[in-house]
Amino acid sequence: MVRDGDNGLLVPVRDPHALASAIERLLGDPGRRQEMGRSGRRRAEQLFDVQLIVRATLDVYDRVAAG
């Protein structure tokens, strides 16, 4: 879901310094925050498009019904 540097920032687990650093970078760069937000929305719209999900669900039902 999250692509590091594209629609969010990934930090190592249990690394509060890395988390603080990532937050500080974003706080200081409103343009980057805005672009990451737009990119995240585009990604979500691609992955969770209602028509795609309905089609995929119906395909599963068809395969199950076919045996």
PyMOL Python script that loads the backbone (N, CA, C, O; Angstrom):
from pymol import cmd

cmd.read_pdbstr("""\
ATOM      1  N   MET A   1       0.813  -1.183   0.000  1.00  0.00           N
ATOM      2  CA  MET A   1       0.000   0.000   0.000  1.00  0.00           C
ATOM      3  C   MET A   1       0.863   1.255   0.000  1.00  0.00           C
ATOM      4  O   MET A   1       0.803   2.059  -0.931  1.00  0.00           O
ATOM      5  N   VAL A   2       1.660   1.417   1.043  1.00  0.00           N
ATOM      6  CA  VAL A   2       2.499   2.615   1.122  1.00  0.00           C
ATOM      7  C   VAL A   2       3.778   2.377   0.341  1.00  0.00           C
ATOM      8  O   VAL A   2       4.478   1.383   0.532  1.00  0.00           O
ATOM      9  N   ARG A   3       4.058   3.314  -0.539  1.00  0.00           N
ATOM     10  CA  ARG A   3       5.306   3.271  -1.310  1.00  0.00           C
ATOM     11  C   ARG A   3       6.219   4.351  -0.742  1.00  0.00           C
ATOM     12  O   ARG A   3       5.921   5.543  -0.817  1.00  0.00           O
ATOM     13  N   ASP A   4       7.317   3.917  -0.183  1.00  0.00           N
ATOM     14  CA  ASP A   4       8.230   4.833   0.491  1.00  0.00           C
ATOM     15  C   ASP A   4       8.664   5.963  -0.433  1.00  0.00           C
ATOM     16  O   ASP A   4       9.192   5.731  -1.520  1.00  0.00           O
ATOM     17  N   GLY A   5       8.433   7.180   0.019  1.00  0.00           N
ATOM     18  CA  GLY A   5       8.832   8.349  -0.741  1.00  0.00           C
ATOM     19  C   GLY A   5       7.820   8.783  -1.783  1.00  0.00           C
ATOM     20  O   GLY A   5       7.906   9.898  -2.298  1.00  0.00           O
ATOM     21  N   ASP A   6       6.864   7.926  -2.102  1.00  0.00           N
ATOM     22  CA  ASP A   6       5.856   8.248  -3.111  1.00  0.00           C
ATOM     23  C   ASP A   6       4.567   8.730  -2.457  1.00  0.00           C
ATOM     24  O   ASP A   6       4.123   9.854  -2.693  1.00  0.00           O
ATOM     25  N   ASN A   7       3.972   7.874  -1.637  1.00  0.00           N
ATOM     26  CA  ASN A   7       2.724   8.252  -0.983  1.00  0.00           C
ATOM     27  C   ASN A   7       2.822   8.148   0.541  1.00  0.00           C
ATOM     28  O   ASN A   7       1.811   8.146   1.243  1.00  0.00           O
ATOM     29  N   GLY A   8       4.036   8.063   1.027  1.00  0.00           N
ATOM     30  CA  GLY A   8       4.278   7.996   2.461  1.00  0.00           C
ATOM     31  C   GLY A   8       5.745   7.751   2.724  1.00  0.00           C
ATOM     32  O   GLY A   8       6.553   7.635   1.804  1.00  0.00           O
ATOM     33  N   LEU A   9       6.067   7.676   3.988  1.00  0.00           N
ATOM     34  CA  LEU A   9       7.436   7.374   4.384  1.00  0.00           C
ATOM     35  C   LEU A   9       7.424   6.140   5.272  1.00  0.00           C
ATOM     36  O   LEU A   9       6.601   6.030   6.180  1.00  0.00           O
ATOM     37  N   LEU A  10       8.320   5.231   5.014  1.00  0.00           N
ATOM     38  CA  LEU A  10       8.456   4.040   5.843  1.00  0.00           C
ATOM     39  C   LEU A  10       9.655   4.221   6.761  1.00  0.00           C
ATOM     40  O   LEU A  10      10.695   4.741   6.357  1.00  0.00           O
ATOM     41  N   VAL A  11       9.490   3.785   7.991  1.00  0.00           N
ATOM     42  CA  VAL A  11      10.589   3.840   8.956  1.00  0.00           C
ATOM     43  C   VAL A  11      10.721   2.473   9.606  1.00  0.00           C
ATOM     44  O   VAL A  11       9.751   1.716   9.669  1.00  0.00           O
ATOM     45  N   PRO A  12      11.909   2.155  10.085  1.00  0.00           N
ATOM     46  CA  PRO A  12      12.093   0.861  10.741  1.00  0.00           C
ATOM     47  C   PRO A  12      11.208   0.734  11.990  1.00  0.00           C
ATOM     48  O   PRO A  12      10.945   1.713  12.688  1.00  0.00           O
ATOM     49  N   VAL A  13      10.767  -0.480  12.247  1.00  0.00           N
ATOM     50  CA  VAL A  13       9.958  -0.777  13.428  1.00  0.00           C
ATOM     51  C   VAL A  13      10.766  -0.463  14.684  1.00  0.00           C
ATOM     52  O   VAL A  13      11.965  -0.733  14.749  1.00  0.00           O
ATOM     53  N   ARG A  14      10.103   0.101  15.659  1.00  0.00           N
ATOM     54  CA  ARG A  14      10.693   0.421  16.968  1.00  0.00           C
ATOM     55  C   ARG A  14      11.914   1.340  16.864  1.00  0.00           C
ATOM     56  O   ARG A  14      12.880   1.195  17.613  1.00  0.00           O
ATOM     57  N   ASP A  15      11.855   2.270  15.940  1.00  0.00           N
ATOM     58  CA  ASP A  15      12.943   3.240  15.789  1.00  0.00           C
ATOM     59  C   ASP A  15      12.356   4.643  15.915  1.00  0.00           C
ATOM     60  O   ASP A  15      12.050   5.290  14.914  1.00  0.00           O
ATOM     61  N   PRO A  16      12.201   5.108  17.165  1.00  0.00           N
ATOM     62  CA  PRO A  16      11.565   6.410  17.362  1.00  0.00           C
ATOM     63  C   PRO A  16      12.339   7.565  16.730  1.00  0.00           C
ATOM     64  O   PRO A  16      11.738   8.561  16.328  1.00  0.00           O
ATOM     65  N   HIS A  17      13.652   7.446  16.638  1.00  0.00           N
ATOM     66  CA  HIS A  17      14.447   8.512  16.026  1.00  0.00           C
ATOM     67  C   HIS A  17      14.151   8.617  14.529  1.00  0.00           C
ATOM     68  O   HIS A  17      14.030   9.718  13.991  1.00  0.00           O
ATOM     69  N   ALA A  18      14.037   7.477  13.865  1.00  0.00           N
ATOM     70  CA  ALA A  18      13.708   7.488  12.436  1.00  0.00           C
ATOM     71  C   ALA A  18      12.302   8.046  12.222  1.00  0.00           C
ATOM     72  O   ALA A  18      12.066   8.787  11.268  1.00  0.00           O
ATOM     73  N   LEU A  19      11.375   7.693  13.102  1.00  0.00           N
ATOM     74  CA  LEU A  19      10.010   8.208  12.999  1.00  0.00           C
ATOM     75  C   LEU A  19       9.995   9.723  13.189  1.00  0.00           C
ATOM     76  O   LEU A  19       9.360  10.446  12.421  1.00  0.00           O
ATOM     77  N   ALA A  20      10.698  10.196  14.216  1.00  0.00           N
ATOM     78  CA  ALA A  20      10.761  11.641  14.464  1.00  0.00           C
ATOM     79  C   ALA A  20      11.389  12.368  13.282  1.00  0.00           C
ATOM     80  O   ALA A  20      10.930  13.442  12.896  1.00  0.00           O
ATOM     81  N   SER A  21      12.421  11.794  12.717  1.00  0.00           N
ATOM     82  CA  SER A  21      13.090  12.404  11.571  1.00  0.00           C
ATOM     83  C   SER A  21      12.146  12.497  10.371  1.00  0.00           C
ATOM     84  O   SER A  21      12.102  13.522   9.690  1.00  0.00           O
ATOM     85  N   ALA A  22      11.395  11.429  10.116  1.00  0.00           N
ATOM     86  CA  ALA A  22      10.449  11.427   8.997  1.00  0.00           C
ATOM     87  C   ALA A  22       9.363  12.482   9.210  1.00  0.00           C
ATOM     88  O   ALA A  22       8.982  13.184   8.273  1.00  0.00           O
ATOM     89  N   ILE A  23       8.874  12.589  10.426  1.00  0.00           N
ATOM     90  CA  ILE A  23       7.845  13.587  10.731  1.00  0.00           C
ATOM     91  C   ILE A  23       8.398  14.994  10.538  1.00  0.00           C
ATOM     92  O   ILE A  23       7.729  15.856   9.970  1.00  0.00           O
ATOM     93  N   GLU A  24       9.617  15.224  11.011  1.00  0.00           N
ATOM     94  CA  GLU A  24      10.235  16.545  10.856  1.00  0.00           C
ATOM     95  C   GLU A  24      10.423  16.903   9.379  1.00  0.00           C
ATOM     96  O   GLU A  24      10.202  18.046   8.979  1.00  0.00           O
ATOM     97  N   ARG A  25      10.831  15.919   8.576  1.00  0.00           N
ATOM     98  CA  ARG A  25      11.000  16.187   7.143  1.00  0.00           C
ATOM     99  C   ARG A  25       9.682  16.613   6.515  1.00  0.00           C
ATOM    100  O   ARG A  25       9.637  17.553   5.722  1.00  0.00           O
ATOM    101  N   LEU A  26       8.615  15.921   6.872  1.00  0.00           N
ATOM    102  CA  LEU A  26       7.313  16.259   6.303  1.00  0.00           C
ATOM    103  C   LEU A  26       6.780  17.585   6.838  1.00  0.00           C
ATOM    104  O   LEU A  26       6.155  18.347   6.101  1.00  0.00           O
ATOM    105  N   LEU A  27       7.024  17.857   8.103  1.00  0.00           N
ATOM    106  CA  LEU A  27       6.580  19.134   8.666  1.00  0.00           C
ATOM    107  C   LEU A  27       7.224  20.306   7.938  1.00  0.00           C
ATOM    108  O   LEU A  27       6.603  21.353   7.760  1.00  0.00           O
ATOM    109  N   GLY A  28       8.461  20.125   7.524  1.00  0.00           N
ATOM    110  CA  GLY A  28       9.186  21.201   6.867  1.00  0.00           C
ATOM    111  C   GLY A  28       8.965  21.297   5.371  1.00  0.00           C
ATOM    112  O   GLY A  28       9.545  22.165   4.719  1.00  0.00           O
ATOM    113  N   ASP A  29       8.143  20.430   4.814  1.00  0.00           N
ATOM    114  CA  ASP A  29       7.980  20.410   3.357  1.00  0.00           C
ATOM    115  C   ASP A  29       6.506  20.238   2.972  1.00  0.00           C
ATOM    116  O   ASP A  29       6.077  19.138   2.622  1.00  0.00           O
ATOM    117  N   PRO A  30       5.733  21.330   3.037  1.00  0.00           N
ATOM    118  CA  PRO A  30       4.301  21.226   2.720  1.00  0.00           C
ATOM    119  C   PRO A  30       4.028  20.728   1.305  1.00  0.00           C
ATOM    120  O   PRO A  30       3.045  20.020   1.085  1.00  0.00           O
ATOM    121  N   GLY A  31       4.867  21.080   0.354  1.00  0.00           N
ATOM    122  CA  GLY A  31       4.667  20.614  -1.022  1.00  0.00           C
ATOM    123  C   GLY A  31       4.780  19.110  -1.123  1.00  0.00           C
ATOM    124  O   GLY A  31       4.006  18.464  -1.829  1.00  0.00           O
ATOM    125  N   ARG A  32       5.748  18.558  -0.417  1.00  0.00           N
ATOM    126  CA  ARG A  32       5.923  17.098  -0.425  1.00  0.00           C
ATOM    127  C   ARG A  32       4.732  16.411   0.232  1.00  0.00           C
ATOM    128  O   ARG A  32       4.248  15.390  -0.255  1.00  0.00           O
ATOM    129  N   ARG A  33       4.263  16.979   1.342  1.00  0.00           N
ATOM    130  CA  ARG A  33       3.080  16.409   2.007  1.00  0.00           C
ATOM    131  C   ARG A  33       1.890  16.396   1.058  1.00  0.00           C
ATOM    132  O   ARG A  33       1.166  15.405   0.963  1.00  0.00           O
ATOM    133  N   GLN A  34       1.696  17.508   0.359  1.00  0.00           N
ATOM    134  CA  GLN A  34       0.563  17.603  -0.556  1.00  0.00           C
ATOM    135  C   GLN A  34       0.687  16.587  -1.693  1.00  0.00           C
ATOM    136  O   GLN A  34      -0.290  15.924  -2.044  1.00  0.00           O
ATOM    137  N   GLU A  35       1.872  16.465  -2.262  1.00  0.00           N
ATOM    138  CA  GLU A  35       2.066  15.513  -3.358  1.00  0.00           C
ATOM    139  C   GLU A  35       1.895  14.075  -2.876  1.00  0.00           C
ATOM    140  O   GLU A  35       1.308  13.254  -3.582  1.00  0.00           O
ATOM    141  N   MET A  36       2.399  13.759  -1.684  1.00  0.00           N
ATOM    142  CA  MET A  36       2.211  12.411  -1.135  1.00  0.00           C
ATOM    143  C   MET A  36       0.733  12.126  -0.916  1.00  0.00           C
ATOM    144  O   MET A  36       0.266  11.014  -1.162  1.00  0.00           O
ATOM    145  N   GLY A  37      -0.001  13.130  -0.454  1.00  0.00           N
ATOM    146  CA  GLY A  37      -1.440  12.958  -0.261  1.00  0.00           C
ATOM    147  C   GLY A  37      -2.150  12.674  -1.572  1.00  0.00           C
ATOM    148  O   GLY A  37      -2.995  11.782  -1.648  1.00  0.00           O
ATOM    149  N   ARG A  38      -1.805  13.435  -2.603  1.00  0.00           N
ATOM    150  CA  ARG A  38      -2.420  13.208  -3.921  1.00  0.00           C
ATOM    151  C   ARG A  38      -2.068  11.820  -4.449  1.00  0.00           C
ATOM    152  O   ARG A  38      -2.918  11.113  -4.990  1.00  0.00           O
ATOM    153  N   SER A  39      -0.810  11.445  -4.283  1.00  0.00           N
ATOM    154  CA  SER A  39      -0.364  10.136  -4.759  1.00  0.00           C
ATOM    155  C   SER A  39      -1.078   9.012  -4.007  1.00  0.00           C
ATOM    156  O   SER A  39      -1.474   8.011  -4.604  1.00  0.00           O
ATOM    157  N   GLY A  40      -1.238   9.185  -2.706  1.00  0.00           N
ATOM    158  CA  GLY A  40      -1.949   8.188  -1.912  1.00  0.00           C
ATOM    159  C   GLY A  40      -3.397   8.041  -2.342  1.00  0.00           C
ATOM    160  O   GLY A  40      -3.927   6.932  -2.405  1.00  0.00           O
ATOM    161  N   ARG A  41      -4.026   9.154  -2.634  1.00  0.00           N
ATOM    162  CA  ARG A  41      -5.419   9.095  -3.097  1.00  0.00           C
ATOM    163  C   ARG A  41      -5.528   8.375  -4.435  1.00  0.00           C
ATOM    164  O   ARG A  41      -6.413   7.542  -4.628  1.00  0.00           O
ATOM    165  N   ARG A  42      -4.618   8.701  -5.366  1.00  0.00           N
ATOM    166  CA  ARG A  42      -4.639   8.025  -6.674  1.00  0.00           C
ATOM    167  C   ARG A  42      -4.466   6.518  -6.495  1.00  0.00           C
ATOM    168  O   ARG A  42      -5.165   5.727  -7.127  1.00  0.00           O
ATOM    169  N   ARG A  43      -3.538   6.134  -5.638  1.00  0.00           N
ATOM    170  CA  ARG A  43      -3.276   4.705  -5.400  1.00  0.00           C
ATOM    171  C   ARG A  43      -4.513   4.027  -4.819  1.00  0.00           C
ATOM    172  O   ARG A  43      -4.893   2.943  -5.259  1.00  0.00           O
ATOM    173  N   ALA A  44      -5.135   4.656  -3.842  1.00  0.00           N
ATOM    174  CA  ALA A  44      -6.337   4.078  -3.227  1.00  0.00           C
ATOM    175  C   ALA A  44      -7.463   3.950  -4.247  1.00  0.00           C
ATOM    176  O   ALA A  44      -8.176   2.947  -4.265  1.00  0.00           O
ATOM    177  N   GLU A  45      -7.622   4.959  -5.093  1.00  0.00           N
ATOM    178  CA  GLU A  45      -8.672   4.892  -6.113  1.00  0.00           C
ATOM    179  C   GLU A  45      -8.412   3.772  -7.111  1.00  0.00           C
ATOM    180  O   GLU A  45      -9.350   3.152  -7.611  1.00  0.00           O
ATOM    181  N   GLN A  46      -7.139   3.512  -7.400  1.00  0.00           N
ATOM    182  CA  GLN A  46      -6.803   2.418  -8.316  1.00  0.00           C
ATOM    183  C   GLN A  46      -7.055   1.059  -7.671  1.00  0.00           C
ATOM    184  O   GLN A  46      -7.620   0.163  -8.297  1.00  0.00           O
ATOM    185  N   LEU A  47      -6.634   0.913  -6.421  1.00  0.00           N
ATOM    186  CA  LEU A  47      -6.735  -0.383  -5.746  1.00  0.00           C
ATOM    187  C   LEU A  47      -8.149  -0.712  -5.292  1.00  0.00           C
ATOM    188  O   LEU A  47      -8.533  -1.881  -5.257  1.00  0.00           O
ATOM    189  N   PHE A  48      -8.919   0.300  -4.947  1.00  0.00           N
ATOM    190  CA  PHE A  48     -10.222   0.065  -4.344  1.00  0.00           C
ATOM    191  C   PHE A  48     -11.373   0.574  -5.199  1.00  0.00           C
ATOM    192  O   PHE A  48     -12.421   0.948  -4.672  1.00  0.00           O
ATOM    193  N   ASP A  49     -11.189   0.589  -6.500  1.00  0.00           N
ATOM    194  CA  ASP A  49     -12.247   0.981  -7.420  1.00  0.00           C
ATOM    195  C   ASP A  49     -13.410  -0.002  -7.283  1.00  0.00           C
ATOM    196  O   ASP A  49     -13.216  -1.214  -7.376  1.00  0.00           O
ATOM    197  N   VAL A  50     -14.597   0.511  -7.065  1.00  0.00           N
ATOM    198  CA  VAL A  50     -15.769  -0.334  -6.825  1.00  0.00           C
ATOM    199  C   VAL A  50     -16.001  -1.308  -7.977  1.00  0.00           C
ATOM    200  O   VAL A  50     -16.261  -2.488  -7.739  1.00  0.00           O
ATOM    201  N   GLN A  51     -15.911  -0.844  -9.197  1.00  0.00           N
ATOM    202  CA  GLN A  51     -16.155  -1.718 -10.346  1.00  0.00           C
ATOM    203  C   GLN A  51     -15.145  -2.863 -10.408  1.00  0.00           C
ATOM    204  O   GLN A  51     -15.510  -3.996 -10.721  1.00  0.00           O
ATOM    205  N   LEU A  52     -13.883  -2.574 -10.112  1.00  0.00           N
ATOM    206  CA  LEU A  52     -12.869  -3.637 -10.114  1.00  0.00           C
ATOM    207  C   LEU A  52     -13.144  -4.672  -9.036  1.00  0.00           C
ATOM    208  O   LEU A  52     -13.000  -5.872  -9.271  1.00  0.00           O
ATOM    209  N   ILE A  53     -13.537  -4.215  -7.864  1.00  0.00           N
ATOM    210  CA  ILE A  53     -13.811  -5.133  -6.757  1.00  0.00           C
ATOM    211  C   ILE A  53     -15.038  -5.982  -7.067  1.00  0.00           C
ATOM    212  O   ILE A  53     -15.042  -7.186  -6.808  1.00  0.00           O
ATOM    213  N   VAL A  54     -16.078  -5.364  -7.620  1.00  0.00           N
ATOM    214  CA  VAL A  54     -17.285  -6.120  -7.986  1.00  0.00           C
ATOM    215  C   VAL A  54     -16.941  -7.175  -9.027  1.00  0.00           C
ATOM    216  O   VAL A  54     -17.356  -8.328  -8.909  1.00  0.00           O
ATOM    217  N   ARG A  55     -16.182  -6.781 -10.049  1.00  0.00           N
ATOM    218  CA  ARG A  55     -15.800  -7.732 -11.101  1.00  0.00           C
ATOM    219  C   ARG A  55     -15.006  -8.906 -10.519  1.00  0.00           C
ATOM    220  O   ARG A  55     -15.262 -10.063 -10.854  1.00  0.00           O
ATOM    221  N   ALA A  56     -14.051  -8.603  -9.655  1.00  0.00           N
ATOM    222  CA  ALA A  56     -13.232  -9.659  -9.055  1.00  0.00           C
ATOM    223  C   ALA A  56     -14.083 -10.585  -8.190  1.00  0.00           C
ATOM    224  O   ALA A  56     -13.892 -11.801  -8.204  1.00  0.00           O
ATOM    225  N   THR A  57     -15.016 -10.016  -7.442  1.00  0.00           N
ATOM    226  CA  THR A  57     -15.896 -10.825  -6.600  1.00  0.00           C
ATOM    227  C   THR A  57     -16.788 -11.723  -7.454  1.00  0.00           C
ATOM    228  O   THR A  57     -16.965 -12.901  -7.142  1.00  0.00           O
ATOM    229  N   LEU A  58     -17.343 -11.178  -8.517  1.00  0.00           N
ATOM    230  CA  LEU A  58     -18.184 -11.984  -9.408  1.00  0.00           C
ATOM    231  C   LEU A  58     -17.381 -13.090 -10.082  1.00  0.00           C
ATOM    232  O   LEU A  58     -17.901 -14.186 -10.293  1.00  0.00           O
ATOM    233  N   ASP A  59     -16.132 -12.823 -10.421  1.00  0.00           N
ATOM    234  CA  ASP A  59     -15.266 -13.861 -10.992  1.00  0.00           C
ATOM    235  C   ASP A  59     -15.076 -15.010 -10.010  1.00  0.00           C
ATOM    236  O   ASP A  59     -15.105 -16.177 -10.402  1.00  0.00           O
ATOM    237  N   VAL A  60     -14.885 -14.684  -8.747  1.00  0.00           N
ATOM    238  CA  VAL A  60     -14.732 -15.729  -7.723  1.00  0.00           C
ATOM    239  C   VAL A  60     -16.016 -16.544  -7.625  1.00  0.00           C
ATOM    240  O   VAL A  60     -15.969 -17.774  -7.591  1.00  0.00           O
ATOM    241  N   TYR A  61     -17.159 -15.869  -7.581  1.00  0.00           N
ATOM    242  CA  TYR A  61     -18.439 -16.576  -7.516  1.00  0.00           C
ATOM    243  C   TYR A  61     -18.618 -17.494  -8.724  1.00  0.00           C
ATOM    244  O   TYR A  61     -19.069 -18.631  -8.581  1.00  0.00           O
ATOM    245  N   ASP A  62     -18.269 -17.007  -9.905  1.00  0.00           N
ATOM    246  CA  ASP A  62     -18.387 -17.826 -11.117  1.00  0.00           C
ATOM    247  C   ASP A  62     -17.518 -19.074 -11.026  1.00  0.00           C
ATOM    248  O   ASP A  62     -17.959 -20.163 -11.393  1.00  0.00           O
ATOM    249  N   ARG A  63     -16.288 -18.926 -10.539  1.00  0.00           N
ATOM    250  CA  ARG A  63     -15.390 -20.088 -10.419  1.00  0.00           C
ATOM    251  C   ARG A  63     -15.903 -21.079  -9.391  1.00  0.00           C
ATOM    252  O   ARG A  63     -15.828 -22.289  -9.601  1.00  0.00           O
ATOM    253  N   VAL A  64     -16.422 -20.573  -8.281  1.00  0.00           N
ATOM    254  CA  VAL A  64     -16.959 -21.463  -7.247  1.00  0.00           C
ATOM    255  C   VAL A  64     -18.190 -22.196  -7.780  1.00  0.00           C
ATOM    256  O   VAL A  64     -18.340 -23.398  -7.563  1.00  0.00           O
ATOM    257  N   ALA A  65     -19.055 -21.486  -8.466  1.00  0.00           N
ATOM    258  CA  ALA A  65     -20.274 -22.099  -9.006  1.00  0.00           C
ATOM    259  C   ALA A  65     -19.960 -23.127 -10.088  1.00  0.00           C
ATOM    260  O   ALA A  65     -20.703 -24.093 -10.261  1.00  0.00           O
ATOM    261  N   ALA A  66     -18.866 -22.923 -10.813  1.00  0.00           N
ATOM    262  CA  ALA A  66     -18.484 -23.843 -11.890  1.00  0.00           C
ATOM    263  C   ALA A  66     -17.879 -25.136 -11.349  1.00  0.00           C
ATOM    264  O   ALA A  66     -17.741 -26.116 -12.081  1.00  0.00           O
ATOM    265  N   GLY A  67     -17.527 -25.135 -10.094  1.00  0.00           N
ATOM    266  CA  GLY A  67     -17.015 -26.380  -9.539  1.00  0.00           C
ATOM    267  C   GLY A  67     -15.644 -26.244  -9.075  1.00  0.00           C
ATOM    268  O   GLY A  67     -15.062 -27.208  -8.578  1.00  0.00           O
TER     269      GLY A  67
END
""", "prot")
cmd.dss("prot")
cmd.show_as("cartoon", "prot")
cmd.util.cbc("prot")
cmd.orient("prot")
